[in-house]
Amino acid sequence: MMHTEFDITEGKILFLEGNNCKRGIKFAQAELKNPLRLLTTTVGIDSKKVRRLAVRSDVPVPKDKVAGMIRIARQKKVEAPVKMGQIIVADILKTGASIIASSTVEE
């Protein structure tokens, strides 16, 4: 198991040791200031084959908005057919991110 040590002062990473990735400090700094996540969940679908459709955000979204986005998405129900990449919820919570279908459902 790898052990990482770091020192944070006034919201800035001054020291980071134990990471194998050259982008570790940049990632850690971004994670401190504005943590982002790719949202994945499901929505209801009116289809003969499946009852839930896997969906995701088209871009990473602010971590503190994920729970609210999931609540909104889970209330949504779509009708088949649905194409992979089709927008299910546009500009969710005014973040500029859209919730899109992760797969195609023909009927």
FENPERA-V372239 format. One record per residue. N is the residue number from 1. RES is the residue in one small letter. PHI is phi in whole degrees, 0 to 359 (999 if undefined). OMEGA is omega in whole degrees, -180 to 180 (none if undefined). D_CENTER is the distance of its C-alpha to the mean C-alpha in Angstrom with 2 decimals. Layout:
BEGIN
n=N res=RES phi=PHI omega=OMEGA d_center=D_CENTER
n=N res=RES phi=PHI omega=OMEGA d_center=D_CENTER
END
This chain:
BEGIN
n=1 res=m phi=999 omega=-179 d_center=26.97
n=2 res=m phi=278 omega=179 d_center=26.13
n=3 res=h phi=244 omega=179 d_center=26.75
n=4 res=t phi=248 omega=176 d_center=25.30
n=5 res=e phi=243 omega=-180 d_center=27.22
n=6 res=f phi=208 omega=177 d_center=26.34
n=7 res=d phi=227 omega=180 d_center=27.92
n=8 res=i phi=243 omega=177 d_center=26.23
n=9 res=t phi=229 omega=179 d_center=28.54
n=10 res=e phi=51 omega=176 d_center=27.73
n=11 res=g phi=76 omega=178 d_center=24.00
n=12 res=k phi=243 omega=177 d_center=24.76
n=13 res=i phi=277 omega=180 d_center=24.70
n=14 res=l phi=266 omega=-174 d_center=28.31
n=15 res=f phi=210 omega=177 d_center=28.38
n=16 res=l phi=217 omega=-178 d_center=26.06
n=17 res=e phi=225 omega=177 d_center=27.73
n=18 res=g phi=107 omega=177 d_center=26.83
n=19 res=n phi=273 omega=179 d_center=23.79
n=20 res=n phi=265 omega=-177 d_center=24.46
n=21 res=c phi=264 omega=180 d_center=22.04
n=22 res=k phi=295 omega=-179 d_center=23.58
n=23 res=r phi=268 omega=-176 d_center=20.37
n=24 res=g phi=304 omega=-179 d_center=20.12
n=25 res=i phi=294 omega=180 d_center=21.51
n=26 res=k phi=298 omega=179 d_center=19.40
n=27 res=f phi=297 omega=-178 d_center=16.13
n=28 res=a phi=298 omega=179 d_center=17.64
n=29 res=q phi=296 omega=178 d_center=18.78
n=30 res=a phi=297 omega=-180 d_center=15.44
n=31 res=e phi=295 omega=177 d_center=14.01
n=32 res=l phi=289 omega=-174 d_center=17.05
n=33 res=k phi=279 omega=-174 d_center=16.92
n=34 res=n phi=208 omega=-178 d_center=13.38
n=35 res=p phi=295 omega=-179 d_center=10.75
n=36 res=l phi=242 omega=178 d_center=7.29
n=37 res=r phi=221 omega=171 d_center=4.14
n=38 res=l phi=272 omega=-177 d_center=1.74
n=39 res=l phi=279 omega=172 d_center=2.37
n=40 res=t phi=227 omega=178 d_center=5.79
n=41 res=t phi=199 omega=177 d_center=9.08
n=42 res=t phi=226 omega=173 d_center=12.45
n=43 res=v phi=232 omega=176 d_center=14.85
n=44 res=g phi=290 omega=177 d_center=18.61
n=45 res=i phi=220 omega=176 d_center=20.52
n=46 res=d phi=273 omega=-176 d_center=24.26
n=47 res=s phi=213 omega=177 d_center=25.21
n=48 res=k phi=283 omega=-173 d_center=28.10
n=49 res=k phi=262 omega=-176 d_center=26.13
n=50 res=v phi=224 omega=178 d_center=22.90
n=51 res=r phi=256 omega=-179 d_center=21.92
n=52 res=r phi=233 omega=177 d_center=18.10
n=53 res=l phi=245 omega=176 d_center=15.86
n=54 res=a phi=289 omega=179 d_center=12.61
n=55 res=v phi=225 omega=178 d_center=9.94
n=56 res=r phi=208 omega=174 d_center=6.43
n=57 res=s phi=282 omega=-179 d_center=5.22
n=58 res=d phi=281 omega=176 d_center=7.78
n=59 res=v phi=218 omega=175 d_center=6.77
n=60 res=p phi=300 omega=-177 d_center=4.81
n=61 res=v phi=239 omega=178 d_center=5.48
n=62 res=p phi=302 omega=-177 d_center=8.18
n=63 res=k phi=304 omega=-177 d_center=8.04
n=64 res=d phi=287 omega=179 d_center=11.03
n=65 res=k phi=258 omega=-174 d_center=9.74
n=66 res=v phi=302 omega=-178 d_center=7.22
n=67 res=a phi=300 omega=178 d_center=10.50
n=68 res=g phi=295 omega=178 d_center=12.04
n=69 res=m phi=294 omega=179 d_center=9.52
n=70 res=i phi=296 omega=178 d_center=9.86
n=71 res=r phi=301 omega=180 d_center=13.56
n=72 res=i phi=295 omega=-178 d_center=13.86
n=73 res=a phi=298 omega=-177 d_center=12.28
n=74 res=r phi=293 omega=177 d_center=14.38
n=75 res=q phi=277 omega=-177 d_center=17.43
n=76 res=k phi=279 omega=173 d_center=17.18
n=77 res=k phi=229 omega=-178 d_center=19.53
n=78 res=v phi=244 omega=178 d_center=20.08
n=79 res=e phi=252 omega=174 d_center=23.17
n=80 res=a phi=288 omega=6 d_center=23.62
n=81 res=p phi=277 omega=177 d_center=23.86
n=82 res=v phi=228 omega=179 d_center=20.26
n=83 res=k phi=259 omega=175 d_center=19.41
n=84 res=m phi=305 omega=-180 d_center=16.42
n=85 res=g phi=91 omega=179 d_center=14.48
n=86 res=q phi=296 omega=179 d_center=16.16
n=87 res=i phi=287 omega=179 d_center=14.61
n=88 res=i phi=261 omega=175 d_center=14.43
n=89 res=v phi=224 omega=-179 d_center=13.55
n=90 res=a phi=273 omega=175 d_center=14.19
n=91 res=d phi=43 omega=-176 d_center=13.37
n=92 res=i phi=297 omega=-178 d_center=11.75
n=93 res=l phi=51 omega=178 d_center=13.29
n=94 res=k phi=56 omega=179 d_center=14.80
n=95 res=t phi=265 omega=-174 d_center=11.92
n=96 res=g phi=88 omega=179 d_center=12.65
n=97 res=a phi=270 omega=175 d_center=9.35
n=98 res=s phi=244 omega=173 d_center=10.18
n=99 res=i phi=267 omega=-176 d_center=9.17
n=100 res=i phi=236 omega=178 d_center=10.99
n=101 res=a phi=291 omega=179 d_center=12.97
n=102 res=s phi=270 omega=179 d_center=12.27
n=103 res=s phi=208 omega=178 d_center=16.05
n=104 res=t phi=261 omega=174 d_center=19.37
n=105 res=v phi=235 omega=-176 d_center=21.52
n=106 res=e phi=287 omega=-180 d_center=25.04
n=107 res=e phi=204 omega=none d_center=26.63
END
